[in-house]
Amino acid sequence: MLASLTGLGESAAARENSALPEAADMSSPWHGLQVAPEESTVRAETQEHAGMEWGLAENQHGSASQQQSAFRVFKEDGFLRPHISAYDRRRQWLGPVHWLGPISAIPNLDWEMLHGAGWPESVAAMLSLDARDDLHGRYLLQGEHAGAGSLSEGVFTGGEVAVAGLAASVLLVISYCLNKKKIRAKMQSVLNSDALTGLNTLEKFKDECAARLELHGGHSHAIIQFDINKFKIINDKFGFAVGDKLLQICGAALQTSLSDSEICARCFADQFAAFVRYEGLDTLGQRVRHIVDSVEQWRLENNLPSRIDLHCGVYIFKDGHSAAHDIQLALDLAGYALQEAKQHGKSQVVFYDESMRKVSLLHQDLKDGIGFALEKGELQVWFQPKVDMLTNGIIGSEALVRWYHPTHGLLLPGSFIPLFERSGDVLRVDFYIFEQVCSALQGWVKSGIGASTVSCNFSSQHFERPEFSRKLVEIASRYSIPHGLLEVEITESTMLRNPEAANIQIKQLKELGFRTTIDDFGSGYSSLGLLQLFAADVIKFDRSFVKRNIAGRRAQIVLGSMIELTKQLGMSAICEGVETEEQAKILMRHGCYNAQGFYYAKPMPAGEFEKVLRVGRVFPVSSVSADGGVRAAVGGLGVQGA
């Protein structure tokens, strides 16, 4: 803006003595300045720019031209913008101007600039000069050199500014690229390293393994997977800080056992992997022992109560394995061996063989298909009779599940129940079988068949759920089955795992009228304590009793004592796994008259068992003569001509 161009020809005294207009605003930033009348339009436009920052000189100089008021700071495009509106129709815009000198530096050009036809060219020429060279000689008049002396910096040409700006831009781009490269490298390092142990991540590990396998393909190599046994329990019992430290110790021990050409990684959670040169079982065993010993030393130093076991699965590369996708396959196969090692407990090293993969694929197929199997009725209940050995009469049965798989054929419980125990699907399977039992009992009652008690096995997971007994009542009521016809078998291992919860469930079931059985009695280590704590209706002796040289004197003393103790506690005894006539005779000699086993009958589908129920008796192998007739059974009460 052209802030003020007062009567330039007047003397300083004349301006000082001139009276201010009566209506003058003393608070206005224009106070103390006179504006020519013909410039009223200019002043009006200038006052609209409230954002202009400027100041007046405090001192006046001697001559008329020197006594012009001067700006100390002239920010933005200071003295030209107010005239844009007046000359807008000419479309001549000179761009932003930054004038850092006194206003008196252009005293005698004002009217020519404002009213002359060539003022834009004059100003443009003036602004393009270098103040240090030509400004004094061409545009500063007499007496104005004092004002020009206040110029603190020169005025740069447009070319110089452009070059400086370009140079700054280039420097910024170079700096940005360098910083971006450093940041990217740092981010990549973070992504490729495990934050807790400092080992490689799984993806980095696979890439490195593929490269090293290509480079050292002439040597035998192996993939090893490590796992900490019951790591979750360690976290829960001692805290996550101890768990994290254990992971660091395992990672450090694994790292120090490797040579320069080998590599390791933390895959996830408590699982580690290593790519090593395979030089035989002994060398590999030494490496594993080194890691186990390092962990054990740390445990002792930190006074942890129980030993920490590591499981190890190993896959050895065969000839021709060099592609990157073989690394993932090797990890999977080592994982199969690791799962096998975990089945044996304690520290184990297991090498992969093809049978492990087949079993693993079968398990995966079964896990994926259990939902469809329950919907389509592929799981069916079979029944194995329980027999009074004195009469061969049926006193009950045990419900056993069978899976008619469309691809794998008939599957026994041992091939899928442990799998569903780990996945949690066993809860659905147990209730499904219990409901089928209730449905079968309902059908037998309606057909006039004398129904007997049916026992059902339930996973230990049920006994940790308060709603278990309520669910059984709900299913039994749906089929109108008396609770006395239903027996719940609880394994000894279940009771040992959580005695308090199991005892509460047994009491609730007995109060509701269900019968209870302690299954697999004698297979654990606290059988006598269980008899003291749990008041079940039936004790089922484990098949190990009759298989451990039951004819021996010591075995018969133990068996006889257990049978007598059961009677004194008010519970009935039954022995499973009876397969020979000799075993049956010894059991009866010691007072056990109830049995279940292949000697009397194998498990059978519901339709076949219904036929046996109609007869009411079974016929042991020894009771059938060579000509097909029926002779006296072990107890002397076999059925003739049935």
Secondary structure, 3 states (H helix, E strand, C coil): CCCCCCCCCCCHHHHHHCCCCCCCCCCCCCCCCCCCHHHHHHHHHHHCCCCCCCCECCCCCCCCCCCCCCECCCCCCCCCHHHHHHHHHHCCCCCCCCCCCCHHHCHHHHHHHHHCCCHHHHHHHHHCCCHHHHHHHHCCCCCCHHHHCCCCCCCCCHHHHHHHHHHHHHHHHHHHHHHHHHHHHHHHHHHHECCCCCCECHHHHHHHHHHHHHHCCCCCEEEEEEEECCHHHHHHHHCHHHHHHHHHHHHHHHHHCCCCCCEEEEEECCEEEEEEECCCHHHHHHHHHHHHHHHHHHHHHCCCCCCCCEEEEEEECCCCCCCCHHHHHHHHHHHHHHHHHHHHCCCEEEECCHHHHHHHHHHHHHHHHHHHHHHHCCEEEEEEEEEECCCCEEEEEEEEEEEEECCCEEECHHHCHHHHHHHCCHHHHHHHHHHHHHHHHHHHHHCCCCCCEEEEECCHHHHHCCCHHHHHHHHHHHCCCCHHHEEEEEEHHHHHHCHHHHHHHHHHHHHCCCEEEEEEECCCCCHHHHHHHCCCCEEEECCHHHHCCCCCHHHHHHHHHHHHHHHHCCCEEEEECCCCHHHHHHHHHCCCCEEECCCCCCCEEHHHHHHHHHHCECCCHHHECCCCCECCCCCCCCCCCC
